Amino acid sequence: MNPALKWMPLVVSIALVTAGCARDGYFHDRNIDYAEAQQGRPLVLPETRDQSRYRDIMPVPEARGEFVASDGRFRAPRPDAVARGGQRDFVERRESGGDRWLLVNADAGDVWPRIEDFSRRQGLSVTDSSPQRGVLATSEATFTLQPGVRSGATEVRCEQGGAVHTQCLDALNDFLTAESRTASASALATQRAQQQQETVRLERSDDSWQLLLAAEMERAWAEMEYQLSRNFTQENRELLLESDEANRDFLLEYMTASERNRGVFSIVFSPDVRQTAQWLRLSLEQAPGGETRVQVINESDKDLTADDTRELLDRVAALLR
């Protein structure tokens, strides 16, 4: 056999894999662009300018975490869920077990006067009104407001005798939805003002990572179930396989970033040249102080590194912010 030919299968394999990488854009690592970026000189306006005519068109929020990995390399941050999936609805329905409520994407200070307006239009007689406690009691129903799991959102409940008042909740949903156009600008302003509130945060735990949510477990599970069922829908990439309300956990099919970004030679000389997803379980438990702790449990044969765990929790956190 010609010595020059015995390497042909390997050369062809490498050429094919390289061609695939070229289509995915691996020849140029854009993370380097971020790492080497330099801050330009700020724009200086005349002192005689009218201050009321100038403002930040696109305010940049403070970073919620570090973008430098443990190996010292810069990792470009993921975009927020809003940028990926478009603007959220002003009012969204939520439920868990026998509980039902509305999630309004605005601060409680903006939602409260709308609830008062709704009660007036319905002709309800107010018996107790406490904005500080977030309670508006009327002759027919009691409205309660509390911060949502996501930053800048408010949970609104409508109850009668301690049970969900379905007709009231439906009517309130229609009322707030009708006002969504006028509310959108206010909700956006609230979202900007609350960027500093850490309702969702990543935390190092021994040799891994965990996600902490500023909400009790039932509310946290309901919000995660809603977001995962609508965003984790790609088979062999990120797919919600199972939601277990009794055990408060989720089973995911997820391909980690380290698997997606395997280099050419790693793929060629690996026993498995395919890029495959892993089965990973998100487990919720109540943490001290009323928070909910989310941890990742590896239920596949492949190893799961601390960086892999953080990358998945970063993805989930983006859906909850």
CORQUIHU-V281077 format. One line per field, one symbol per residue. phi: phi as a letter, one per 30 degrees, with the letter a starting at -180 (. if undefined). A space follows every 50 residues. Layout:
phi = ???
//
This chain:
phi = .dedcdceedddddddddddddddiddbddeddddcdcdddddccddddd edcbaddbdcdddcadccdddiddcdddddddddciddddbbdbaaiccb acccdadedddeddddddddddidddcabbeddibbcbdcaccbcaeddd dicbcbcbbbiicdcdddddddddddddcddddddddddddddceddcdb bcbdbhcbbbcccdaddddddddddddddcccbcdibabdcaccddchab cccbcdddddcededdddcdebddcbdccbccccbdceiidcccbccdcb dddbdddddddddddddddcc
//
